[in-house]
Amino acid sequence: MKQIWILLLLMLMLSNIVLAVDFDDDISDEDKETFDQILEPVMKIYNFIKYSATILAVVFLVFAGLSFIASGGDQGKREQAKMMGTYVVIGLIIIWVAPLIVSFLVG
């Protein structure tokens, strides 16, 4: 019960802070430049992870294809290879489409 009161108190305090911020103010060029400087290393790390994950995904996709071909008549191995390929493609879509969705929502 004590945790609920603490949570309610925090929500009440945070709502006052959010209401105190004026979102209609324009951002100065200096603030934009500072934000871009902060964001630059983050984007470098993100791009490194994105391209590394893409290379790794291609390796796993080739492995899934070879497993599918080598499965012969074993239906279990064939299904496992198809699921691996599906998961790799879904992961690639998420990695490459996420920035577009964020930029669409923000912009």
C-alpha positions, 0 to 999 in steps of 0.5 A: 500500500505504501508503494502506491502512495509513493507512486501517486506522489511521484506522478503528482510531482512529475505532472507539475514539472511537465506542466511547467515546461513551455513546449511552444518556445522555439529552440535556439540555433545554439541549442540545436548545435549542442544537441547535434553534438551530443547525438553524433556519437550516439548515431555512430554507435547505432550505425555500427550496431546496425551494420554489424547486425546486418552482416551477422544476419546475412551469415545466419540467413546463409546458415538457415538456407544451407540447413534448409537444403541439407535437411533432406526429408527431416521435417523438423530441421526444415521447419527450424531452418524456415523459422530461423530465416523468418526471425532473421528477416524480421530482425533486419526489418526492425533494425532498418525501419526503426529510425524511419518510424521514429523520424515519422513520429517526431517529425 
